[in-house]
Amino acid sequence: DLLVVGSANADLVIGVDRRPGAGETVLGSDLAVHPGGKGANQAVAAARLGARTALLARVGDDDYGRLLLDSQATAGVDTAGVLVGGAPTGVALITVDPSGDNSIVVSQGANARLTPGDVRAAAGLLAAARVVSLQLEIPLETVAEVVRAAGAGFGGRPGPRVVLNPSPTAPLPTDVLAACDPLVVNEHEARFLLSDAPVGSSDDPEEWADALLSRGPRSVVVTLGAEGALVADGDRTVLVPSPAVTAVDTTGAGDAFTGALAWRLGVGDDLPTAVRFAVRVGAAAVTRAGAQASFPSAGEVAAL
Ligand code: ADP
């Protein structure tokens, strides 16, 4: 049902009392190594909820690459589309402070070698998917090729619906923006995409959602952390509140949200219904440490 095209990284995580400034060293906790990357995270989040999920990604022929393949397979993700080699596996250096907020530096490695040609060679995966979920930790031309192939369809059948989380932020080509249904952004990403307009400095997320919608996507979702998420589909803009939880570690919350959202759209939910499910998944994910390790099963979402 769901194809995720995106990054797979090893997350190297250290807890800190506070972040170092330029030229400064701080001491942190023992190192923890976890499977991560926005693409890999979204695929695991969806599969753990019970989604039929495939991942198109590239990892290195190294221990981190094998860690990532193992974690995908354990979650039940179809890894036939995960390509191996060409560069070291991508790595994310993550610090987590006592309030649960994170700061991240990414070395793209093999993710930067996932090419438009790799997408064309994986046409069967795209043709089989109802929804394809994308982020920007792979080359933009690769994302654009997925959008083009999805828009062209397969043998007269429509291609998959496109969900895009434009993270890390980058200017988006008009055709990519126009294909998004929805474009999923957090506050930072919304402000970045609107930074050329006065509304980018507004403090009203409803104004961001409406302004983003006028840039061409078919629908927009703005995630608002503990507040939940705003849904704008052109007919109306509604706030879907998040359940109140105690945040331990927000790493991967947006990925869990988007993976869950994309899956629910693929099985036929309308956008507000899918978002009502996804905020519960995002909320469950912040109650535990780590990215993939924090993602809930369907039973845990129901119990929230
Ligand atoms: P990102 O992780 O990309 O910055 P957000 O912080 O907006 O994105 O979080 C994504 C989703 O995760 C939110 O829409 C919400 O459902 C859930 N979430 C995040 N933080 C919290 C929190 N403190 N309490 C409850 N839900 C949260």
Boltz pocket constraint, residues with backbone or C-beta under 6 A from the ligand:
constraints:
  - pocket:
      binder: B
      contacts: [[A, 186], [A, 187], [A, 222], [A, 223], [A, 224], [A, 225], [A, 226], [A, 227], [A, 228], [A, 229], [A, 242], [A, 243], [A, 244], [A, 245], [A, 247], [A, 250], [A, 252], [A, 253], [A, 254], [A, 255], [A, 257], [A, 278], [A, 279], [A, 280], [A, 281], [A, 282], [A, 283], [A, 284], [A, 286]]
      max_distance: 6.0
